[in-house]
Each structure stands twice: as C-alpha cells, then as structure tokens.
Amino acid sequence: MWTTRGDSITPGGGANPPTPWLTYAEAAAYTGWSVGYLQNLVSAGKIPVYGRPRSRRFRRDMLDLYLTDPNMAMRKFRAERKRPHDR
C-alpha cells in the first residue's frame, strides 16, 4: 500500500525500498494525474511506458524527467528503445 506525504509517495509501513517500476495507479498518485489521463497519454504515445499492453509499467526516473522536461524524456525513451538488447 502506498501513502502520500506531501509531494512524495512512500511505501506504507514496509521494510522494502520503493520499486522504480510503477503501475498506472501508482504513477497516477505519483504525478497527481488521473489514471484515465495517463492512459490517454500512453495511447497518444506522449509518455514513456514499458511493457506489453496488459502489463504496462512506468519508470519513476522517467516520470521525474517527463515532469520537468517532456521532450527530453521522450527523446531518451526513444533512444533506449533503439538500442539493441545485450545478448
């Protein structure tokens, strides 16, 4: 369970550190936007999102970058997707 404290999201009572991967609900709480608004941004390809359609996740560091500079976040996201996977 996540709780909000001021402008930040913290894990509620757990000893585990917060994960860098956020679900729609967690990302919505983190950014202050609704889940529907996030879904619209994803559908329009305007926000970095990872995973397949049924298991989308947002990276906390990319959300932070997106909140400060959306264009830079999308450039970095596209560059990451073009890199070949290490095999």
N, C-alpha and C positions, 0 to 999 in steps of 0.2 A: 504494500500500500504506500502510495506517495502522498506526502503532505507538502503544502506550500508554506513557505516562511518568507515573507517579504516578496522579493522578486526571484527567489530561487526555489528549486524543487529539491527536496531531500528525501531519502528513504525513511519511511516511518518505522522507527524502532528496530530495524535490522542491523546486524553487525557487518553485512556485506556492503562494499562500496557501490555507489551507483554505477550502473552499466552505461557505456557510451551509446548503446542502441536503445531507441525509444519507440514505443508503439504509437499509433495515431493518438490515443487518449493521452499518453504521457507527453507527446510532442505538443499537443494542443494546450495542455496545462503549462508546459514549459514556456511556450511562446505567448500564451494568453489569447490564442485564437480558438475558434470552434473546430471540432473535428470535420464538420462539413466544409469549412473554409480551407482546411488543409487538403481535403480530398479534391476540392476544386483546383488548388494549386498543383497537385500531383497530376491530375487529369490533363491540365494545360501544359505540363512539362516545365513549370516555372519554379520548382523547388527540388533540391537534391533528395532523392529517396532511393533506398536499396531494397533488393529482394524481389520476389515474384509477386504478382498481384494479390495473392491470398495471404502473403506474409510480409507485407511492406514494413520497413523499419527506417527510422531517421537517425542519423548520427548526430550526437549532441554538438560536437565541434563544428560540423557543417551548418547546423541550425544557428549556432552563435555567429558564424561568419555570414550566413544569409541575413540575419537580423541587422548586422552592421553594414554589409555590402553585398546585396543580392547578385549583382552582376559578377563580382569576383567569385562568389560561391558557385555559381553555375559554370563559370569557366574552369574552376578547379575540378568540379564534379565531372564535366565532360572530358577533361584531360585524364582523370583517373579511369574513366570507362574505356578510353582509347588505348591505355597501357595493356600490353599482353600480360596474361597471368603467369606467374612463376611456376614452371613445371619441371 
